[in-house]
Amino acid sequence: MPICSKCNQEYNGNWCKPCNSKNFQNDFNNWTSGNDKIDKLIQDAQLNANHYGEVIEWIPYDRFKDVKQVGRGGFGTIHYARWIDGDIRKWDIENQQWKRYNKDVGVEAALKKFDNFVNFNDVLNEMEIHLKTTEVASTRFYGITQDPETHSYMMVLRYAKDGNLREYLKINFNNINWFQKLQNLLNLSLRLKNIHELDIVHQDFHPGNILSSNFKSYDVMISDFGLSKLIGENQNNPEKKNIFGVLPYIAPEVLSGDEEYTKAADVYSFGIIAYEIITGFPPYPDIPHDRDLAMKICNGLRPKIPFHTSKLITRMIMRCWDARVTHRPTFKELSDELRKYYWDYHYYLMEGKNKDSEIVIQIKKAEEFSANQESTNTTITTTPTPLNYQTHPQAIYTSRLLNFSKLPKPKNEEKFESELEELTESMSLTPEND
């Protein structure tokens, strides 16, 4: 490893932690957020950063241009902005200042502004958890700013040009092939695996919280850690029984109050999202998302997976949304399974290998079915066409309080377990192709 010319210690060639910690520390008296806890969060991140991607800053609001609201979630609004300074990359020894990315041009950023009713400690919790996950799962966290009018603190995040997964699927689904579906499923499973390895449960995992600058690449990130908790923390919080989220993605044992939110509940949410990635349709779009739906979910209602879907993928989804919590896979198991499917199909597409792989055979059958369906449609278009489905006015896909009393103990529908067993048995008879 190279040696730093200033402190004579080994470093990675771009980021000397001892020197940069001192550079940050020397500047601590030149700024403040006006809040001791936020100052400490920023300062600790700067002192402990192993490279520029782990640095967050206090960013005065006047460093942003072209600010405009672009979205709303359950607990706040998202604004587009151009940060005219750009983020820190490394120390300029000659000029004794930070070199920044796209200095004078700036970078596109998203400002996350929290609603007034959101407790400050919850805002701080989201910032802390986002910082822990920014390298392994979440969108880049540039820093913190403050709205000059409301004085509420705002997170400054990397701007995701492709937006969230729900809107992307709605507009682009008919142009998404199976390779991209497998790629997105694998990447999501890896992101959640990383989050769970930090002993964090997301608790609000749905397509509105999955962002990308390019869904056709590997760039899929998780956002909105407002409900996330480190496992083992806040056990005596009297508010922990409150259930927030988007109803169709919340595990039945959480809805019924049968169990606390666990890693297995995130796996349930992934199962619903996987269904959505495969079919393009959100769960239960045509009915109210009310107590009646919550009761049906506890009694085993699940979205209907189309019959022509790959049996391997169908089985994976069903295992994720099994009402028997201990039967659900972990994200380690899911990512291992999806990695094999992805690479089998990748080498088939790129090199013509793995023609006998079960996932390749099943995807080819699914594509043939889709092609036959399309051939009956006389409309031919090369531009993205939005999926055609009606959304009920009471089908709500943003997070909200969902406390339904006296829901039944979760169970699977009558034929669910026998169908899952049949899928598993049929797979065990298939010769494995490595």
Disulfide bonds with the S-S distance in Angstrom:
none
